[in-house]
Amino acid sequence: MKKIILFCILLSGVAFAQNSPKIEFKAKDNTIDYGNVYKDEDSGIRVFEFTNTGDAPLIIKDVRSTCGCTVPSKPSNPILPGKSDKIEVKYNMNPGPIRKTITVETNAVNVEEGRVSLSIKGEVLVRPTTSPLEKKKTNPMQ
């Protein structure tokens, strides 16, 4: 009888382990570095690509940003095992440093409580403009 109970416990453990979605992001350290970008030349959109490396459908439950200046979008359908998808992030390109965190809530078993933190970093620059009224500096050698 003990052998039958032990066998049933092991069998249920194997069955549970086989239904495990896992999420793996392609970005190193789950971070996208914008680098130095110019406000008027960059849309602010970046994409975090990921793959379901598990053997059950991966569900992205929610995607939130630390502030309203960063707007993430999530896939609406489950991601099947072996398939990839993306989370798009749009930063509003306010001049200055970029240091934002996006929290992704999933049913993945390979991350603590199904949560993954994504980061964006960089700096938004504004090109200096010259006024048409400003006198051009002339070279005295001319």
Helices and strands as residue ranges (DSSP letters): H 2-18, E 23-25, G 28-30, E 31-38, G 39-41, E 45-52, E 60-65, E 70-73, E 84-91, E 96-106, G 112-114, E 115-125
